[in-house]
Amino acid sequence: MAKGFTFKQFHVDDFGCGMPVSTDGVLLGAWAELSQHGQILDIGTGSGLLALIAAQRTAASAPQIVAIEIDPTAAKAASQNFILSPWSTRLECIEQDVESWAARQPSGSFNTIVCNPPYFNSGLKADCKSRATARHTDSLSHPALLATIRHLLCDTGSANLILPEHEGHQLVKLAPAYQLSCRRLCEVRSTEKKPVSRLLITLSRQPGDRETEQLSIHHQGQYSEQFSALTRDFYLKL
């Protein structure tokens, strides 16, 4: 059986990655506000899913998409997935922690940032080291992430993230301390009758009104029309 997950225009082998292909990643990749100009950065790329979706969604002539990954196994998988994709010349995976790497980059280097960040602030960690790194904020705290975004994001750019509901609201409240404003917020439910489980967040260096929306993944036992419309360019069976 083939490893990983096959999408309409690319395949992701996520073998050995701390966080395998997930609905969260696809949702964020499809929902994110992507610039067709200027560089794109994927922080904590894992298997490379977000970077690959960004490559599919942007013009072939768009500048490089840089993916940063601290875990060697995941970085190797992402690099291989990039090589085998239709956008291999535009994708680059760098194996390093993002804080050290970002410190050497000019301020405002990126028009778009995407990140499916670690989110557990406390509690037991996964036994698997790579999974613990991908899921727990010891590897990248949310204040450190916001400081990194503030440094790397250009004045007119956007940073797009997905987090569980509680952690997402905490990050949004913390953002102004880093001169970042939440410009878009999408409350995600598994069904319309369930509580909000995830927040899709767009941060900007520009203040302004917040656009808030809701999304239910399922409706009457099937994918909702809203979810299908958002993700059908990627999932094979939509």
Steps between C-alpha positions, in 0.01 A plus 500: 500500500631844410607717793347836569218674324433571135334827404381614157830656397759359741582219742618536860706225661475583870673187628688577822365854533384616843174627355360303205273646232188632672178686432645793696787534254280480193252749646772751578668458162171552317380792719826692538534844344784451250679774311569434134811716535787484744639204689294251701624340824368179656609478866523142629416344167499136619434292190480815287121500461441873548786598271369266229147640525643852483695404188185363335301812589752755372619581152781297347707817473465582871821525705641224718305329778730442795412227750672479840503176699693417819451121493749321271261218403221740407740731314623205294142397419404856402803537275415176322135602463611832351732330250220271381244781469423710189652804676843365596686808373296731725516302824787487749514325837748622761573277801540740792310657789315802370615744769870453420430512128275806522759696695721499189225613261423863413193651663186477287640230269170317438164602358326188629559272798311177566537290814325206665681561829558293814213564738530306828628742767501248784420142589640167393705482183484233233748214544617549140754785499405625154128504589573683827704761310218553249229528765656662810599865532832415667635487143344834399306704754221722375678820616810387308284422196335843510838672535627303201194591293536866597861501383454309173163631377496800268276801572228390258534124555292244689577210734254212509469243779270229636467420870256333739232743616646582844861535384387699197322762710805523728724568201261761358497682837881490512552621142465879561799486737702409188341772283286240323125520441251220436334597172318173419360235735315185402332289768509134394257234625484131410121548455273799548378350831848454647700768684783682324807275494748696284574859407642606166684827555647765271739749662620825347735782596223740394217580746145472378159343546482126552308282255343204686341195340388149592564167330352156567694206355207256492127534436254211524775239493685643200751775437321834504474701182711773659781257585476331160520833315807597701693174456382340175807617308705267722301194616467228236142405587349851503 
